[in-house]
């Protein structure tokens, strides 16, 4: 060409007639590089576009590869050039499919429906994937494609799409593990996931995603019971403090969760959680919680913004816990049964309906010999 910034008809003829494909590939890169600048006149830009349209038909794959790789990030590429390259053989198409913002949702949906799994995975990994394209990717029903989609934080998916993924691949760790680590899970999806993923991922969902208070409490209780068993057996489960810290960091250390844990007999979690919220040593929180005059617990509730209507319930649960510790006994189901019955008897109408329903449900679970996590 005449220089780095000027295109002429003579340049076009020279580029297209060069018998050496490597020279034509180098020329494609040079023209593409020039096209990305602001120095071209309208006439020169039109000439460059004509060169691109000729080069997408070049018989040498190497030339088309160079052109695609050079234009993949350029938002000014003519749409017909972008789609021609994206529909080419995979080595030519991949750069455009992975990166080009010129391709529309319509283009991408067509590509997903007509190309190979490798190409579909490339679409799934784009910087942004619309809900429409995400649905098309799920339609492939290919585990690797769907796994690549849910792993992509830039992919937008609605609750219906997430549900379809779980319907298809809920038992696949390749799919459910990256889904659990996403930041945008709807509540219903989070709650479905906790029944499908590993214990480690369940903890992640509990501490990082929005789920109902009932599900959160059930997960906490199950996690704490497993931790207790593991410690007895010599395991190395994380401490209560670590769990409380993570819940607090992610805004999941709620009053409802704390109260329900206490009413299920987990006084340690309740004490550590109050200490965290009050920003005081756990020993100080313990002394205030077990203050014989009840003023300590009331003051802690005030400092930590615990709902005042929870106070009577907390006092009843603590009284029962103290009494049962003094009388001994290692039967956890019996402990829960007596705790819940006594709490419900002592507070009667002083608690909110949501917590009342939850505790009655847990009581039924214990009576029926079912699992601790009643849904």
C-alpha positions as CSV (number, residue, x, y, z in Angstrom):
1,X,0.0,0.0,0.0
2,X,1.0,3.6,-0.4
3,X,1.5,4.1,3.4
4,X,0.0,2.9,6.6
5,X,-3.0,5.2,6.4
6,X,-3.9,5.6,2.7
7,X,-5.8,3.1,0.6
8,X,-6.2,3.3,-3.1
9,X,-7.7,1.3,-6.0
10,X,-4.1,0.2,-6.8
11,X,-3.7,-1.1,-3.3
12,X,-6.9,-3.2,-3.6
13,X,-5.8,-4.7,-6.9
14,X,-2.3,-5.5,-5.5
15,X,-3.7,-7.1,-2.4
16,X,-6.2,-9.4,-4.2
17,X,-3.8,-10.5,-6.9
18,X,-0.8,-11.4,-4.8
19,X,-0.3,-15.1,-5.4
20,X,1.3,-15.7,-2.0
21,X,-1.3,-16.4,0.6
22,X,1.0,-15.3,3.5
23,X,1.4,-11.9,1.8
24,X,-2.4,-11.7,1.5
25,X,-2.8,-12.6,5.1
26,X,-0.3,-9.9,6.2
27,X,-2.2,-7.5,4.0
28,X,-5.5,-8.4,5.6
29,X,-4.0,-7.7,9.0
30,X,-2.7,-4.4,7.8
31,X,-5.9,-3.3,6.3
32,X,-7.8,-4.4,9.4
33,X,-5.4,-2.5,11.6
34,X,-5.9,0.7,9.5
35,X,-9.7,0.2,9.7
36,X,-9.7,0.4,13.4
37,X,-8.3,3.9,13.4
38,X,-10.0,7.3,13.0
39,X,-7.8,8.5,10.1
40,X,-9.7,7.0,7.2
41,X,-12.0,9.1,5.0
42,X,-15.4,7.8,4.1
43,X,-14.1,6.8,0.7
44,X,-11.1,5.0,2.2
45,X,-13.3,3.2,4.7
46,X,-15.5,2.0,1.8
47,X,-12.5,0.7,0.0
48,X,-11.4,-1.2,3.1
49,X,-14.8,-2.8,3.5
50,X,-14.6,-3.9,-0.2
51,X,-11.3,-5.5,0.6
52,X,-12.8,-7.4,3.5
53,X,-15.7,-8.6,1.3
54,X,-13.2,-9.9,-1.2
55,X,-11.0,-11.5,1.4
56,X,-13.8,-13.4,3.1
57,X,-14.1,-15.3,-0.2
58,X,-10.3,-15.9,-0.5
59,X,-9.6,-19.6,-1.2
60,X,-6.8,-19.6,1.4
61,X,-8.0,-20.4,4.9
62,X,-4.9,-18.6,6.3
63,X,-6.0,-15.3,4.8
64,X,-9.5,-15.6,6.2
65,X,-8.1,-16.6,9.6
66,X,-5.9,-13.5,9.7
67,X,-8.9,-11.3,8.7
68,X,-11.1,-12.8,11.4
69,X,-8.5,-12.5,14.1
70,X,-7.8,-8.9,13.2
71,X,-11.4,-7.8,13.0
72,X,-12.9,-9.8,16.0
73,X,-12.8,-6.8,18.4
74,X,-13.7,-4.1,16.0
75,X,-17.3,-2.9,16.4
76,X,-17.3,-1.1,13.1
77,X,-17.0,-4.2,10.9
78,X,-19.8,-4.4,8.4
79,X,-22.4,-7.0,9.6
80,X,-22.2,-9.0,6.4
81,X,-18.5,-9.4,6.8
82,X,-18.8,-10.4,10.4
83,X,-21.5,-13.0,9.7
84,X,-19.6,-14.4,6.7
85,X,-16.5,-15.0,8.9
86,X,-18.6,-16.4,11.7
87,X,-20.2,-19.0,9.4
88,X,-16.8,-20.1,8.0
89,X,-14.8,-23.1,9.0
90,X,-14.1,-23.2,12.7
91,X,-10.6,-21.9,12.7
92,X,-11.9,-18.8,10.9
93,X,-15.1,-18.5,12.7
94,X,-14.0,-18.9,16.3
95,X,-12.4,-15.4,16.8
96,X,-15.6,-13.7,15.6
97,X,-17.9,-16.0,17.5
98,X,-16.0,-15.6,20.7
99,X,-15.5,-11.8,20.6
100,X,-17.4,-9.8,17.9
101,X,-20.0,-7.4,19.2
102,X,-21.3,-7.0,15.6
103,X,-23.0,-10.4,15.8
104,X,-26.7,-10.1,16.8
105,X,-28.7,-12.4,19.0
106,X,-30.3,-13.7,15.8
107,X,-26.9,-14.5,14.4
108,X,-25.8,-16.2,17.6
109,X,-29.0,-18.3,18.0
110,X,-28.6,-19.5,14.4
111,X,-25.0,-20.4,15.1
112,X,-25.9,-22.3,18.2
113,X,-28.6,-24.3,16.3
114,X,-26.4,-25.2,13.4
115,X,-22.8,-25.6,14.6
116,X,-20.7,-28.0,16.6
117,X,-20.4,-28.3,20.4
118,X,-17.1,-26.5,20.3
119,X,-18.7,-23.5,18.6
120,X,-21.7,-23.6,21.0
121,X,-19.2,-23.5,23.9
122,X,-17.5,-20.5,22.3
123,X,-20.9,-18.7,22.2
124,X,-21.5,-19.7,25.9
125,X,-18.2,-18.2,26.9
126,X,-18.7,-14.7,25.2
127,X,-18.2,-11.7,27.4
128,X,-22.0,-11.2,27.5
129,X,-24.7,-13.6,26.6
130,X,-28.3,-12.5,26.4
131,X,-31.2,-14.4,27.9
132,X,-32.4,-15.3,24.4
133,X,-29.0,-16.8,23.5
134,X,-28.8,-18.5,26.9
135,X,-32.1,-20.2,26.2
136,X,-30.8,-21.4,22.8
137,X,-27.7,-22.8,24.5
138,X,-29.8,-24.7,27.1
139,X,-31.9,-26.1,24.2
140,X,-28.8,-28.0,23.0
141,X,-29.1,-30.2,26.0
142,X,-25.4,-30.7,26.0
143,X,-23.8,-30.9,29.4
144,X,-20.5,-29.2,28.4
145,X,-22.3,-26.4,26.6
146,X,-24.6,-25.7,29.6
147,X,-21.7,-26.0,32.1
148,X,-19.8,-23.3,30.1
149,X,-22.9,-21.1,30.1
150,X,-23.6,-21.3,33.9
151,X,-19.9,-20.7,34.6
152,X,-20.0,-17.5,32.6
153,X,-20.7,-14.5,34.9
154,X,-21.5,-12.4,31.9
155,X,-24.4,-14.7,30.8
156,X,-27.9,-13.4,31.7
157,X,-30.3,-16.1,32.7
158,X,-33.9,-15.9,34.0
159,X,-35.4,-18.2,36.7
160,X,-37.1,-20.3,34.1
161,X,-33.8,-20.9,32.3
162,X,-32.1,-21.9,35.6
163,X,-35.0,-24.3,36.3
164,X,-34.6,-25.9,32.9
165,X,-30.9,-26.4,33.6
166,X,-31.6,-28.0,36.9
167,X,-34.3,-30.2,35.3
168,X,-31.7,-31.4,32.7
169,X,-28.5,-31.5,34.7
170,X,-29.3,-31.0,38.4
171,X,-27.3,-34.2,39.3
172,X,-24.3,-33.1,37.3
173,X,-21.5,-31.5,39.4
174,X,-20.0,-30.1,36.2
175,X,-23.2,-28.0,36.0
176,X,-24.5,-27.5,39.5
177,X,-21.1,-26.5,41.0
178,X,-20.5,-23.4,38.8
179,X,-24.2,-22.5,39.1
180,X,-23.9,-22.5,42.9
181,X,-21.0,-20.0,42.6
182,X,-23.0,-17.5,40.5
183,X,-24.0,-14.3,42.2
184,X,-27.4,-13.8,40.5
185,X,-29.3,-16.9,41.6
186,X,-33.1,-16.4,42.2
187,X,-34.3,-17.6,45.7
188,X,-36.2,-20.6,44.2
189,X,-33.1,-21.7,42.3
190,X,-30.9,-21.4,45.4
191,X,-33.3,-23.6,47.3
192,X,-33.4,-26.2,44.6
193,X,-29.7,-26.3,44.4
194,X,-29.1,-27.0,48.1
195,X,-30.7,-30.4,47.7
196,X,-28.4,-31.3,44.7
197,X,-24.9,-30.0,45.5
198,X,-22.1,-31.1,47.8
199,X,-22.0,-30.1,51.4
200,X,-19.3,-27.5,50.7
201,X,-21.4,-25.9,48.0
202,X,-24.5,-26.0,50.3
203,X,-22.5,-23.9,52.8
204,X,-21.6,-21.5,50.0
205,X,-25.2,-21.2,49.0
206,X,-26.3,-20.6,52.6
207,X,-23.7,-17.9,53.2
208,X,-23.7,-16.2,49.7
209,X,-27.2,-16.5,48.2
210,X,-30.6,-15.3,49.2
211,X,-32.8,-18.2,50.4
212,X,-35.8,-18.3,52.7
213,X,-35.4,-18.0,56.4
214,X,-36.7,-21.6,56.8
215,X,-34.2,-23.1,54.4
216,X,-31.4,-21.1,55.9
217,X,-32.2,-22.3,59.4
218,X,-32.5,-25.9,58.2
219,X,-29.1,-25.7,56.4
220,X,-27.5,-24.1,59.5
221,X,-28.8,-26.8,61.8
222,X,-27.8,-29.6,59.5
223,X,-24.3,-28.1,59.0
224,X,-23.9,-27.6,62.8
225,X,-24.9,-31.2,63.5
226,X,-22.5,-32.6,61.0
227,X,-19.8,-30.4,62.4
228,X,-20.4,-31.8,65.9
229,X,-20.3,-35.3,64.7
230,X,-17.1,-34.6,62.7
231,X,-15.4,-33.1,65.7
232,X,-16.3,-36.1,67.8
233,X,-14.8,-38.4,65.2
234,X,-11.7,-36.3,64.9
235,X,-12.6,-34.3,61.9
236,X,-11.6,-30.7,61.1
237,X,-14.8,-28.8,60.5
238,X,-14.8,-25.0,60.5
239,X,-15.5,-23.5,63.9
240,X,-18.8,-21.7,64.9
241,X,-16.9,-18.4,64.7
242,X,-15.8,-19.0,61.1
243,X,-19.4,-19.8,60.2
244,X,-20.8,-16.8,61.9
245,X,-18.1,-14.5,60.3
246,X,-19.0,-15.8,56.9
247,X,-22.7,-15.4,57.4
248,X,-22.2,-11.9,58.7
249,X,-19.9,-10.9,55.9
250,X,-22.5,-11.9,53.3
251,X,-25.5,-10.3,55.2
252,X,-27.0,-13.7,56.1
253,X,-26.7,-13.5,59.9
254,X,-30.4,-12.7,60.4
255,X,-32.3,-12.5,63.7
256,X,-34.7,-15.2,62.5
257,X,-31.8,-17.5,61.7
258,X,-30.3,-16.9,65.2
259,X,-33.5,-17.4,67.0
260,X,-34.4,-20.6,65.2
261,X,-31.0,-22.0,65.9
262,X,-31.4,-21.2,69.6
263,X,-34.8,-22.8,69.8
264,X,-33.3,-26.0,68.2
265,X,-30.8,-26.1,71.1
266,X,-27.8,-24.4,69.4
267,X,-27.0,-21.9,72.2
268,X,-23.3,-21.7,71.1
269,X,-24.2,-20.4,67.7
270,X,-26.7,-17.9,69.2
271,X,-24.0,-16.6,71.7
272,X,-21.3,-16.2,69.0
273,X,-23.8,-14.5,66.6
274,X,-24.8,-12.0,69.3
275,X,-21.1,-11.3,70.1
276,X,-20.5,-10.7,66.4
277,X,-23.4,-8.3,66.0
278,X,-22.5,-6.5,69.2
279,X,-18.8,-6.5,68.4
280,X,-17.8,-7.8,71.8
281,X,-15.8,-10.9,72.9
282,X,-17.8,-14.1,72.9
283,X,-17.2,-14.5,76.7
284,X,-18.8,-11.1,77.3
285,X,-21.8,-12.1,75.2
286,X,-22.1,-15.4,77.1
287,X,-22.2,-13.6,80.5
288,X,-24.8,-11.2,79.3
289,X,-26.9,-14.0,77.7
290,X,-26.9,-16.0,80.9
291,X,-27.3,-13.0,83.3
292,X,-29.7,-14.2,86.0
293,X,-31.6,-10.9,86.0
294,X,-32.4,-11.0,82.3
295,X,-31.1,-7.5,81.8
296,X,-28.1,-8.6,80.0
297,X,-30.0,-10.4,77.3
298,X,-32.4,-7.5,76.9
299,X,-29.4,-5.1,76.5
300,X,-27.8,-7.3,73.9
301,X,-31.1,-7.4,72.0
302,X,-31.1,-3.6,72.0
303,X,-27.5,-3.2,70.9
304,X,-27.8,-5.8,68.1
305,X,-31.2,-4.6,66.8
306,X,-32.8,-8.0,67.5
307,X,-36.6,-7.7,67.2
308,X,-38.0,-7.1,70.7
309,X,-40.8,-9.6,70.0
310,X,-38.1,-12.3,69.8
311,X,-36.9,-11.7,73.4
312,X,-39.5,-13.8,75.3
313,X,-38.9,-16.7,72.9
314,X,-35.1,-16.4,73.4
315,X,-35.5,-16.3,77.2
316,X,-37.7,-19.4,77.2
317,X,-35.3,-21.3,74.9
318,X,-32.3,-20.4,77.2
319,X,-34.2,-21.5,80.3
320,X,-35.0,-24.8,78.8
321,X,-31.4,-25.2,77.5
322,X,-30.0,-24.5,81.0
323,X,-32.4,-26.9,82.6
324,X,-31.7,-29.7,80.2
325,X,-27.9,-29.2,80.5
326,X,-28.3,-29.6,84.3
327,X,-30.3,-32.8,84.0
328,X,-28.0,-34.3,81.4
329,X,-29.0,-36.5,78.4
330,X,-27.4,-37.0,75.0
331,X,-30.6,-37.7,72.9
332,X,-30.6,-34.9,70.4
333,X,-34.1,-35.7,69.0
334,X,-35.5,-35.7,72.5
335,X,-33.7,-32.5,73.3
336,X,-35.2,-30.8,70.3
337,X,-38.7,-32.2,71.1
338,X,-38.6,-31.0,74.7
339,X,-37.1,-27.6,73.7
340,X,-39.7,-26.8,71.1
341,X,-42.6,-28.0,73.2
342,X,-41.5,-26.0,76.2
343,X,-40.8,-22.9,74.1
344,X,-44.1,-23.0,72.4
345,X,-45.9,-23.6,75.8
346,X,-44.1,-20.7,77.5
347,X,-44.4,-18.0,74.9
348,X,-47.8,-19.0,73.5
349,X,-49.0,-16.0,71.5
350,X,-46.0,-13.8,71.9
351,X,-44.1,-15.0,68.8
352,X,-44.7,-14.2,65.2
353,X,-46.6,-16.6,63.0
354,X,-43.7,-17.4,60.7
355,X,-41.5,-18.7,63.6
356,X,-44.4,-20.4,65.2
357,X,-45.2,-22.3,62.0
358,X,-41.5,-23.2,61.6
359,X,-41.2,-24.6,65.1
360,X,-44.4,-26.6,64.8
361,X,-43.0,-28.0,61.6
362,X,-39.8,-29.0,63.3
363,X,-41.7,-30.5,66.2
364,X,-43.6,-32.7,63.7
365,X,-40.4,-33.7,62.1
366,X,-39.0,-34.9,65.4
367,X,-42.2,-36.8,66.3
368,X,-42.2,-38.6,63.0
369,X,-38.5,-39.5,63.2
370,X,-37.8,-37.6,60.0
371,X,-34.7,-35.6,59.1
372,X,-33.9,-32.5,60.9
373,X,-34.3,-30.4,57.8
374,X,-38.1,-30.2,57.4
375,X,-39.2,-28.2,54.3
